[in-house]
Amino acid sequence: MQLNDLKDQLTTKTRDFLARGKHRMLIGGQWVEAAGGQTLAVINPASEAVIATVAAGQPADVDAAVAAARKAFESGPWSRMKPAERERLLLRLADLMEQNARTLAEIESLDNGKSAAIAQAVDVGLSVSYLRYMAGWATKIEGSTVDVSVPFMPNAEFVNYTRREPVGVVAAIVAWNFPLLLACWKLGPALATGCTVVLKPAEQTPLSALFLGELIQEAGYPAGVVNVVTGDGIAAGAPLTRHPGVNKITFTGSTEVGKLIGKAAMDNMARVTLELGGKSPVIVLEDCDPAVAAAGAAQAIYFNQGQVCCAGSRLYVHKKNFDRVVADLADQARALKIGHGLDPLAQMGPLVSQEQMERVCSYIDIGRQQGGEVVTGGGRATDIGYFVQPTVMTRVDQKARVVQEEIFGPVVVAMPYDDLDQVAAWANDTPYGLGASIWSNDLSKVHRLIPKIKAGTVWVNCHNLLDPAMPFGGYKQSGFGKEMGRAALDGYLEQKSVFMAV
């Protein structure tokens, strides 16, 4: 199907949104141009065509957004809003997103390249579920009473308790692989706890955040509670992370950038949550059906074109079944239909940008140079669009760059192993520790292996599955702090002790 034919399938809201051409930022309840009038082009990665322009935020715009968020936090109606009212607003926003699910999915597909059908089911579906989950927590944030014993005042009496209070202004910086979902991961706990937010979407994928901003206004959030500043990392992202008016930074992205943000946060002693890169192992035990293992490995690496922080990019298979699993996985990779995200038959879309496509292809070349064998795939898939062939590589050394470094594309390296201790050591032998999966029905071996894996999430007979109630975050250089679950709230709350003599 041609792109022009696919565009006829878009909802009226999507067409109207795109027809504006030029999009402004949301600051203090107003849609504004960048202070200096700068703009950025938004490119559809499937066609390489410019589909919109957005305001390119500058330090002055960041200052204005932080000031608006500070005002809303300290003196606006948001500062006096009761928990039940915050709950209702989050539920209202979730309802609006659900009502506009197809439009959000289409915008995400055109901006990022991913399948619109998958975006509607996964990205939008999880976002809605997560906001509803967090809405319930708004009325359940509580402190505790404490009985104290002051040894040098044995006859004195005290009343002591703790309070949980919102940390303040939150800088939320999200990656381009799941733009809408990651924005909601930040907004949910921030708004449930009573914080205000400056949201900075990735420069490659700003459109769903802007449409979300419109829904936030429609839901009835007071001005300045959520601000959306578009722009690149240098002019907008860096000034936001360094801003003295920011109390908390939450970032999803590369480990390299996360380290810089962590250092910037420490300069202002801002609270920080970092959800960073990964190089997740998929471990297939001897008893696993090779066909099941191959299907699981394909889903683990090729979902979202491999642009997933916890993608199963390292495949370890017991030597007994290694050749069969690799052959089946290669067959599945060859069978994947590559196409535009609006094509309902397409199973793999493009990578997000030319830069990312070139990065992934360069890693495939590095793998070859270091002795790796490409079983299938191995390069660019089309002349137009940033499509990369789903790739399987074998005969690589554990210390090869393609094994140690995050590629962030549809490339898996497969290696055989002999025993559990060996595969556990190899699984842990990278700087990362975000996720891992084990494929087996031998529960004894599974339970022995799980404690040995240094990763924030271990899936068994599945991979890449998430739920709002389950905390998500990594070990080692995959970051610290948790997204989702009750644990996510802790990053947006301060704990105050009250010590009262009576």
GUKOLZA-775240 format. One record per residue (C-alpha): y negated, z negated, x; residue number from 1. Coordinates in steps of 0.02 Angstrom, whole numbers. Each point is the difference from the previous one (the first is absolute). Layout:
N
@north:Y	up:Z	east:X	n:NUM
...
This chain:
502
@north:0	up:0	east:0	n:1
@north:-176	up:41	east:60	n:2
@north:-130	up:-137	east:14	n:3
@north:-115	up:83	east:-127	n:4
@north:143	up:0	east:-126	n:5
@north:33	up:-183	east:36	n:6
@north:-183	up:-46	east:-27	n:7
@north:17	up:57	east:-181	n:8
@north:117	up:-148	east:-27	n:9
@north:-131	up:-129	east:45	n:10
@north:-64	up:-120	east:-131	n:11
@north:-175	up:26	east:-68	n:12
@north:-57	up:-160	east:87	n:13
@north:65	up:62	east:168	n:14
@north:-88	up:167	east:-20	n:15
@north:-162	up:-85	east:-52	n:16
@north:11	up:-120	east:147	n:17
@north:26	up:141	east:124	n:18
@north:-134	up:108	east:-82	n:19
@north:-134	up:-122	east:58	n:20
@north:26	up:64	east:175	n:21
@north:-104	up:-135	east:83	n:22
@north:47	up:-183	east:-24	n:23
@north:-107	up:-153	east:32	n:24
@north:42	up:-179	east:52	n:25
@north:6	up:-153	east:-111	n:26
@north:-117	up:-137	east:62	n:27
@north:-66	up:-142	east:-106	n:28
@north:55	up:84	east:-161	n:29
@north:-92	up:163	east:41	n:30
@north:65	up:168	east:59	n:31
@north:-104	up:44	east:153	n:32
@north:-13	up:127	east:139	n:33
@north:22	up:-51	east:181	n:34
@north:-160	up:-74	east:70	n:35
@north:-24	up:150	east:114	n:36
@north:67	up:129	east:-121	n:37
@north:156	up:36	east:105	n:38
@north:160	up:66	east:-80	n:39
@north:182	up:27	east:44	n:40
@north:111	up:143	east:-56	n:41
@north:161	up:-43	east:-93	n:42
@north:141	up:121	east:40	n:43
@north:156	up:36	east:-101	n:44
@north:138	up:-5	east:132	n:45
@north:111	up:124	east:-93	n:46
@north:-130	up:140	east:-4	n:47
@north:-121	up:-56	east:138	n:48
@north:-141	up:30	east:-125	n:49
@north:-149	up:-114	east:-25	n:50
@north:16	up:-77	east:-173	n:51
@north:-149	up:-120	east:2	n:52
@north:-128	up:-86	east:106	n:53
@north:-34	up:-187	east:5	n:54
@north:-141	up:-106	east:66	n:55
@north:22	up:-43	east:183	n:56
@north:-46	up:-183	east:9	n:57
@north:-105	up:-66	east:144	n:58
@north:-37	up:-177	east:62	n:59
@north:-145	up:-12	east:-123	n:60
@north:119	up:37	east:-144	n:61
@north:120	up:-133	east:63	n:62
@north:-142	up:-125	east:7	n:63
@north:-47	up:41	east:-180	n:64
@north:180	up:-15	east:-61	n:65
@north:29	up:-167	east:87	n:66
@north:-166	up:-65	east:-69	n:67
@north:51	up:53	east:-176	n:68
@north:169	up:-84	east:19	n:69
@north:-82	up:-158	east:67	n:70
@north:-122	up:-6	east:-145	n:71
@north:139	up:23	east:-127	n:72
@north:104	up:-136	east:83	n:73
@north:-136	up:-130	east:15	n:74
@north:-120	up:24	east:-145	n:75
@north:60	up:133	east:-121	n:76
@north:104	up:-23	east:-158	n:77
@north:158	up:20	east:104	n:78
@north:-37	up:-165	east:88	n:79
@north:6	up:-90	east:-168	n:80
@north:147	up:94	east:-75	n:81
@north:150	up:-103	east:-53	n:82
@north:175	up:40	east:63	n:83
@north:56	up:59	east:-173	n:84
@north:-144	up:125	east:-1	n:85
@north:52	up:67	east:171	n:86
@north:176	up:17	east:-67	n:87
@north:-59	up:100	east:-150	n:88
@north:-103	up:117	east:110	n:89
@north:148	up:35	east:113	n:90
@north:110	up:35	east:-151	n:91
@north:-135	up:114	east:-72	n:92
@north:-9	up:97	east:164	n:93
@north:190	up:17	east:4	n:94
@north:-3	up:67	east:-178	n:95
@north:-133	up:129	east:45	n:96
@north:99	up:56	east:151	n:97
@north:155	up:19	east:-107	n:98
@north:-98	up:103	east:-126	n:99
@north:-64	up:111	east:142	n:100
@north:162	up:3	east:98	n:101
@north:20	up:188	east:3	n:102
@north:-179	up:28	east:55	n:103
@north:14	up:-128	east:139	n:104
@north:163	up:81	east:57	n:105
@north:-76	up:174	east:2	n:106
@north:-151	up:-58	east:98	n:107
@north:116	up:-87	east:123	n:108
@north:106	up:156	east:17	n:109
@north:-147	up:117	east:31	n:110
@north:-79	up:-121	east:124	n:111
@north:155	up:-59	east:94	n:112
@north:127	up:138	east:-30	n:113
@north:135	up:-107	east:-77	n:114
@north:99	up:43	east:-156	n:115
@north:-102	up:-35	east:-157	n:116
@north:159	up:-45	east:-94	n:117
@north:49	up:-128	east:132	n:118
@north:-178	up:-63	east:13	n:119
@north:-3	up:-34	east:-187	n:120
@north:167	up:-90	east:3	n:121
@north:-18	up:-94	east:164	n:122
@north:-181	up:-12	east:57	n:123
@north:-82	up:-22	east:-170	n:124
@north:148	up:-90	east:-76	n:125
@north:7	up:-130	east:138	n:126
@north:-189	up:-19	east:-1	n:127
@north:-1	up:-40	east:-186	n:128
@north:145	up:-121	east:16	n:129
@north:-81	up:-86	east:148	n:130
@north:-167	up:-26	east:-86	n:131
@north:89	up:-75	east:-150	n:132
@north:101	up:-113	east:114	n:133
@north:-157	up:-59	east:89	n:134
@north:-93	up:-23	east:-164	n:135
@north:125	up:-135	east:-44	n:136
@north:-39	up:-96	east:159	n:137
@north:-186	up:-13	east:-41	n:138
@north:33	up:-148	east:-114	n:139
@north:129	up:-83	east:113	n:140
@north:-98	up:-34	east:159	n:141
@north:6	up:-187	east:25	n:142
@north:-23	up:-141	east:123	n:143
@north:89	up:-167	east:9	n:144
@north:-33	up:-186	east:2	n:145
@north:43	up:-96	east:158	n:146
@north:33	up:-186	east:21	n:147
@north:-70	up:-48	east:170	n:148
@north:20	up:-151	east:113	n:149
@north:-147	up:-34	east:116	n:150
@north:72	up:-121	east:130	n:151
@north:-164	up:-75	east:56	n:152
@north:-58	up:-32	east:-181	n:153
@north:153	up:-80	east:-80	n:154
@north:-93	up:-72	east:-151	n:155
@north:-101	up:154	east:-44	n:156
@north:45	up:115	east:-144	n:157
@north:-24	up:187	east:-5	n:158
@north:20	up:148	east:-116	n:159
@north:52	up:156	east:95	n:160
@north:36	up:177	east:-55	n:161
@north:-4	up:179	east:62	n:162
@north:-85	up:152	east:-73	n:163
@north:37	up:186	east:23	n:164
@north:-160	up:101	east:4	n:165
@north:-33	up:188	east:23	n:166
@north:-36	up:47	east:180	n:167
@north:-151	up:107	east:-47	n:168
@north:-40	up:182	east:40	n:169
@north:153	up:104	east:43	n:170
@north:-2	up:159	east:104	n:171
@north:149	up:103	east:-59	n:172
@north:44	up:148	east:110	n:173
@north:145	up:108	east:-54	n:174
@north:104	up:139	east:77	n:175
@north:22	up:178	east:-61	n:176
@north:187	up:-1	east:-38	n:177
@north:-9	up:-100	east:-163	n:178
@north:-188	up:-5	east:-35	n:179
@north:4	up:-65	east:-178	n:180
@north:145	up:-121	east:19	n:181
@north:-70	up:-78	east:159	n:182
@north:-170	up:-20	east:-82	n:183
@north:83	up:-96	east:-142	n:184
@north:98	up:-106	east:124	n:185
@north:-169	up:-60	east:64	n:186
@north:-94	up:-8	east:-165	n:187
@north:133	up:-95	east:-97	n:188
@north:1	up:-164	east:96	n:189
@north:-185	up:12	east:46	n:190
@north:-55	up:13	east:-182	n:191
@north:129	up:-124	east:-65	n:192
@north:-66	up:-133	east:120	n:193
@north:-183	up:35	east:-38	n:194
@north:-51	up:94	east:157	n:195
@north:-110	up:155	east:3	n:196
@north:48	up:159	east:91	n:197
@north:-68	up:142	east:105	n:198
@north:137	up:132	east:-6	n:199
@north:2	up:130	east:139	n:200
@north:128	up:140	east:-35	n:201
@north:63	up:111	east:140	n:202
@north:-116	up:146	east:36	n:203
@north:143	up:123	east:-32	n:204
@north:38	up:-67	east:-176	n:205
@north:-152	up:-77	east:-86	n:206
@north:14	up:76	east:-174	n:207
@north:119	up:-118	east:-90	n:208
@north:-104	up:-149	east:57	n:209
@north:-154	up:79	east:-77	n:210
@north:89	up:34	east:-165	n:211
@north:66	up:-178	east:6	n:212
@north:-180	up:-58	east:21	n:213
@north:-43	up:86	east:-164	n:214
@north:144	up:-89	east:-87	n:215
@north:-58	up:-166	east:74	n:216
@north:-169	up:27	east:-78	n:217
@north:79	up:51	east:-165	n:218
@north:105	up:-159	east:3	n:219
@north:-161	up:-102	east:1	n:220
@north:-8	up:-73	east:175	n:221
@north:-175	up:-65	east:42	n:222
@north:-104	up:101	east:123	n:223
@north:41	up:-31	east:181	n:224
@north:171	up:-78	east:-27	n:225
@north:83	up:158	east:64	n:226
@north:-94	up:122	east:111	n:227
@north:74	up:162	east:68	n:228
@north:-71	up:67	east:163	n:229
@north:68	up:168	east:56	n:230
@north:-16	up:65	east:177	n:231
@north:86	up:8	east:167	n:232
@north:60	up:-142	east:108	n:233
@north:-140	up:7	east:127	n:234
@north:-151	up:4	east:-115	n:235
@north:67	up:-103	east:-146	n:236
@north:163	up:-87	east:44	n:237
@north:-51	up:-79	east:165	n:238
@north:-167	up:-69	east:-64	n:239
@north:93	up:-74	east:-148	n:240
@north:128	up:-91	east:108	n:241
@north:-139	up:-67	east:113	n:242
@north:-116	up:-52	east:-141	n:243
@north:-50	up:-185	east:6	n:244
@north:-8	up:-5	east:-190	n:245
@north:187	up:35	east:-17	n:246
@north:113	up:-152	east:-19	n:247
@north:168	up:87	east:-5	n:248
@north:67	up:165	east:65	n:249
@north:158	up:78	east:-69	n:250
@north:58	up:159	east:85	n:251
@north:147	up:118	east:-17	n:252
@north:19	up:131	east:135	n:253
@north:53	up:30	east:179	n:254
@north:37	up:-139	east:122	n:255
@north:-127	up:72	east:121	n:256
@north:-143	up:-14	east:-125	n:257
@north:67	up:-165	east:-67	n:258
@north:-18	up:-80	east:171	n:259
@north:-182	up:53	east:8	n:260
@north:-31	up:-69	east:-174	n:261
@north:85	up:-163	east:44	n:262
@north:-115	up:-21	east:150	n:263
@north:-153	up:40	east:-106	n:264
@north:55	up:-128	east:-129	n:265
@north:13	up:-136	east:131	n:266
@north:-179	up:32	east:57	n:267
@north:-59	up:-59	east:-172	n:268
@north:151	up:-113	east:-32	n:269
@north:36	up:103	east:-155	n:270
@north:170	up:-24	east:-80	n:271
@north:112	up:151	east:27	n:272
@north:158	up:80	east:-67	n:273
@north:73	up:147	east:95	n:274
@north:139	up:111	east:-67	n:275
@north:33	up:120	east:143	n:276
@north:124	up:124	east:70	n:277
@north:188	up:2	east:4	n:278
@north:153	up:82	east:75	n:279
@north:130	up:-59	east:-123	n:280
@north:186	up:11	east:38	n:281
@north:130	up:60	east:-125	n:282
@north:165	up:-81	east:51	n:283
@north:160	up:75	east:-70	n:284
@north:153	up:-112	east:22	n:285
@north:176	up:65	east:24	n:286
@north:58	up:-25	east:-179	n:287
@north:-143	up:97	east:-83	n:288
@north:41	up:163	east:-87	n:289
@north:-77	up:136	east:110	n:290
@north:-67	up:94	east:-151	n:291
@north:-87	up:-157	east:-65	n:292
@north:-69	up:-35	east:173	n:293
@north:-69	up:177	east:18	n:294
@north:-84	up:-4	east:-170	n:295
@north:-76	up:-170	east:38	n:296
@north:-61	up:56	east:171	n:297
@north:-81	up:154	east:-76	n:298
@north:-94	up:-103	east:-128	n:299
@north:-51	up:-125	east:134	n:300
@north:-83	up:130	east:110	n:301
@north:-53	up:145	east:-111	n:302
@north:-83	up:-97	east:-141	n:303
@north:-187	up:37	east:2	n:304
@north:31	up:126	east:141	n:305
@north:44	up:-143	east:116	n:306
@north:-178	up:-66	east:-11	n:307
@north:59	up:-176	east:-40	n:308
@north:-30	up:-150	east:113	n:309
@north:177	up:-61	east:-29	n:310
@north:84	up:172	east:2	n:311
@north:178	up:-2	east:66	n:312
@north:-41	up:101	east:155	n:313
@north:144	up:-66	east:108	n:314
@north:177	up:28	east:-62	n:315
@north:140	up:-100	east:81	n:316
@north:175	up:49	east:-60	n:317
@north:165	up:-73	east:57	n:318
@north:81	up:126	east:118	n:319
@north:148	up:22	east:-118	n:320
@north:-109	up:86	east:-131	n:321
@north:-147	up:60	east:105	n:322
@north:37	up:187	east:1	n:323
@north:37	up:5	east:-186	n:324
@north:-156	up:-96	east:-50	n:325
@north:-113	up:105	east:111	n:326
@north:75	up:162	east:-67	n:327
@north:-23	up:-56	east:-181	n:328
@north:-177	up:-59	east:35	n:329
@north:-44	up:167	east:80	n:330
@north:69	up:91	east:-152	n:331
@north:-109	up:-106	east:-115	n:332
@north:-153	up:32	east:108	n:333
@north:28	up:189	east:-6	n:334
@north:20	up:-6	east:-189	n:335
@north:-167	up:-85	east:-33	n:336
@north:-124	up:114	east:-89	n:337
@north:-168	up:0	east:86	n:338
@north:-152	up:35	east:-108	n:339
@north:-166	up:-51	east:-76	n:340
@north:-6	up:-174	east:-74	n:341
@north:-43	up:70	east:-171	n:342
@north:159	up:104	east:-2	n:343
@north:126	up:-103	east:-100	n:344
@north:144	up:79	east:98	n:345
@north:-68	up:-45	east:172	n:346
@north:88	up:-142	east:89	n:347
@north:-108	up:-8	east:156	n:348
@north:-186	up:31	east:14	n:349
@north:-114	up:25	east:149	n:350
@north:-56	up:-130	east:123	n:351
@north:-173	up:-69	east:-34	n:352
@north:-100	up:99	east:130	n:353
@north:9	up:127	east:139	n:354
@north:-20	up:-142	east:124	n:355
@north:153	up:-89	east:-70	n:356
@north:102	up:160	east:-5	n:357
@north:-40	up:36	east:182	n:358
@north:41	up:-180	east:48	n:359
@north:171	up:7	east:-82	n:360
@north:41	up:171	east:75	n:361
@north:-52	up:-63	east:172	n:362
@north:122	up:-144	east:-16	n:363
@north:141	up:122	east:-41	n:364
@north:-45	up:95	east:159	n:365
@north:-2	up:-163	east:99	n:366
@north:173	up:-41	east:-67	n:367
@north:66	up:168	east:59	n:368
@north:-80	up:-24	east:170	n:369
@north:84	up:-170	east:18	n:370
@north:172	up:73	east:-35	n:371
@north:11	up:-12	east:-189	n:372
@north:93	up:130	east:-103	n:373
@north:-76	up:62	east:-162	n:374
@north:140	up:16	east:-128	n:375
@north:-113	up:70	east:-135	n:376
@north:-186	up:27	east:-26	n:377
@north:-107	up:-16	east:153	n:378
@north:-172	up:69	east:-41	n:379
@north:-130	up:61	east:-121	n:380
@north:71	up:66	east:-164	n:381
@north:-136	up:119	east:-63	n:382
@north:-149	up:98	east:64	n:383
@north:-117	up:-75	east:-130	n:384
@north:-1	up:-185	east:-38	n:385
@north:50	up:-146	east:110	n:386
@north:186	up:9	east:-36	n:387
@north:128	up:-60	east:127	n:388
@north:186	up:33	east:-12	n:389
@north:108	up:-153	east:-35	n:390
@north:75	up:-32	east:171	n:391
@north:156	up:-85	east:67	n:392
@north:14	up:-34	east:187	n:393
@north:147	up:-67	east:100	n:394
@north:51	up:-29	east:182	n:395
@north:-153	up:-106	east:32	n:396
@north:-9	up:-151	east:113	n:397
@north:-47	up:-169	east:-73	n:398
@north:-153	up:-3	east:115	n:399
@north:-61	up:175	east:-48	n:400
@north:-173	up:9	east:-76	n:401
@north:66	up:70	east:-164	n:402
@north:106	up:-158	east:-16	n:403
@north:-133	up:-124	east:54	n:404
@north:-160	up:71	east:-76	n:405
@north:-52	up:25	east:-181	n:406
@north:-2	up:185	east:-45	n:407
@north:-50	up:-19	east:-183	n:408
@north:77	up:160	east:-61	n:409
@north:166	up:74	east:-61	n:410
@north:92	up:-27	east:165	n:411
@north:153	up:-111	east:23	n:412
@north:92	up:-35	east:163	n:413
@north:185	up:-38	east:-19	n:414
@north:106	up:-100	east:124	n:415
@north:180	up:-64	east:0	n:416
@north:46	up:-181	east:38	n:417
@north:159	up:-103	east:31	n:418
@north:-25	up:-178	east:-63	n:419
@north:-117	up:-114	east:-98	n:420
@north:-78	up:-86	east:150	n:421
@north:-41	up:167	east:79	n:422
@north:-80	up:73	east:-155	n:423
@north:-98	up:-160	east:-34	n:424
@north:-71	up:6	east:176	n:425
@north:-48	up:183	east:-19	n:426
@north:-75	up:-30	east:-173	n:427
@north:-115	up:-132	east:74	n:428
@north:-41	up:102	east:155	n:429
@north:-171	up:67	east:-52	n:430
@north:-171	up:-83	east:-13	n:431
@north:13	up:8	east:-190	n:432
@north:84	up:-106	east:-133	n:433
@north:-52	up:55	east:-173	n:434
@north:161	up:48	east:-86	n:435
@north:185	up:41	east:23	n:436
@north:148	up:46	east:-108	n:437
@north:186	up:-35	east:13	n:438
@north:128	up:110	east:-87	n:439
@north:166	up:-85	east:-32	n:440
@north:108	up:-88	east:-129	n:441
@north:68	up:-120	east:130	n:442
@north:-105	up:-151	east:-50	n:443
@north:65	up:-105	east:143	n:444
@north:-69	up:122	east:129	n:445
@north:-159	up:27	east:-101	n:446
@north:-38	up:-185	east:-7	n:447
@north:35	up:-17	east:187	n:448
@north:-116	up:144	east:40	n:449
@north:-150	up:-45	east:-111	n:450
@north:-57	up:-152	east:101	n:451
@north:9	up:102	east:161	n:452
@north:-121	up:133	east:-61	n:453
@north:-182	up:-39	east:42	n:454
@north:-85	up:81	east:-149	n:455
@north:-103	up:-56	east:-148	n:456
@north:115	up:85	east:-126	n:457
@north:185	up:37	east:13	n:458
@north:70	up:113	east:-135	n:459
@north:187	up:10	east:-34	n:460
@north:68	up:164	east:-68	n:461
@north:-177	up:57	east:-40	n:462
@north:-162	up:34	east:93	n:463
@north:-187	up:9	east:-37	n:464
@north:15	up:-99	east:-162	n:465
@north:-143	up:-118	east:-47	n:466
@north:-36	up:-121	east:-140	n:467
@north:-163	up:-92	east:-39	n:468
@north:89	up:-168	east:13	n:469
@north:73	up:31	east:173	n:470
@north:-111	up:-35	east:152	n:471
@north:-20	up:147	east:119	n:472
@north:-57	up:-9	east:180	n:473
@north:63	up:14	east:176	n:474
@north:56	up:-87	east:158	n:475
@north:-67	up:36	east:174	n:476
@north:-125	up:145	east:11	n:477
@north:29	up:47	east:-182	n:478
@north:-136	up:-126	east:-43	n:479
@north:-16	up:-170	east:-78	n:480
@north:-35	up:-69	east:-172	n:481
@north:83	up:58	east:-159	n:482
@north:-37	up:126	east:-135	n:483
@north:73	up:-29	east:-174	n:484
@north:85	up:-152	east:-70	n:485
@north:-73	up:-175	east:-12	n:486
@north:-23	up:3	east:189	n:487
@north:-135	up:134	east:-12	n:488
@north:-118	up:-121	east:-88	n:489
@north:-7	up:-115	east:150	n:490
@north:-101	up:126	east:99	n:491
@north:-139	up:-2	east:-129	n:492
@north:-14	up:-188	east:-24	n:493
@north:-73	up:-142	east:100	n:494
@north:73	up:-174	east:-19	n:495
@north:-125	up:-142	east:-15	n:496
@north:47	up:-183	east:18	n:497
@north:-97	up:-127	east:-103	n:498
@north:2	up:-180	east:67	n:499
@north:-84	up:-122	east:-121	n:500
@north:-21	up:-187	east:22	n:501
@north:3	up:-96	east:-165	n:502
